[in-house]
Amino acid sequence: LQHDVLDHRPDLVLVEFAVNDGGAAPEQIHRCMEGIVRQIWRTLPHCDIGFVYTLTEALAPAMLEGKFQRCVCALERLADHYGIPTVHLAMEVAQLARAGRLVWKAPLPKTAAEKQALGDMIVFAPDGVHPHPETGHELYLQAVVRSLEPIRAASRGPAPHSLRPAFIASNYERAQLI
């Protein structure tokens, strides 16, 4: 975190671990993510933080039932504790999948015949994980665009963030690369 992020003194850090932490226990997610939040605000109190959530085919069942995946639920508790805005980038992805209009894993159609055969279906990713820029990334981008005004309206303006009491005492705030 220090080398890859904090040394560059960003004004905004967006964190996405909803996929890679998908199988982790909530307590482990809290320790890790709270460590990141606390390290950022201890070093750069004016830096804003946002959590963004993405989705893979393997993690989709909860979303297809209208629920957040377990990792996102854990991250939301931490975001609530620290007042961090969040954006679930895959809400529309899940809606399309529920409606039978999403192909999770396939190459993009190249020919007119392939595009016609697909109809109104959207191919999300070549591997069920990493979205195609033309389709999956576009769905994620539109989620960000829809979220900008509500986030701006809820913003408290430029001011330093203060560290609240820890959400979980065993967080990794003091973690470092050695």
HELIX and SHEET records of a PDB file:
HELIX    1   1 LEU A    6  HIS A    8  5                                   3    
HELIX    2   2 PRO A   26  THR A   43  1                                  18    
HELIX    3   3 ALA A   60  LEU A   64  1                                   5    
HELIX    4   4 ARG A   70  TYR A   82  1                                  13    
HELIX    5   5 MET A   91  ARG A   98  1                                   8    
HELIX    6   6 ALA A  112  LEU A  118  1                                   7    
HELIX    7   7 GLY A  136  ALA A  154  1                                  19    
SHEET    1   A 3 LEU A  12  VAL A  15  0                                        
SHEET    2   A 3 ASP A  48  TYR A  53  1                                        
SHEET    3   A 3 THR A  86  HIS A  88  1                                        
SHEET    1   B 2 LEU A 102  LYS A 105  0                                        
SHEET    2   B 2 ILE A 122  ALA A 125  1                                        
END                                                                             
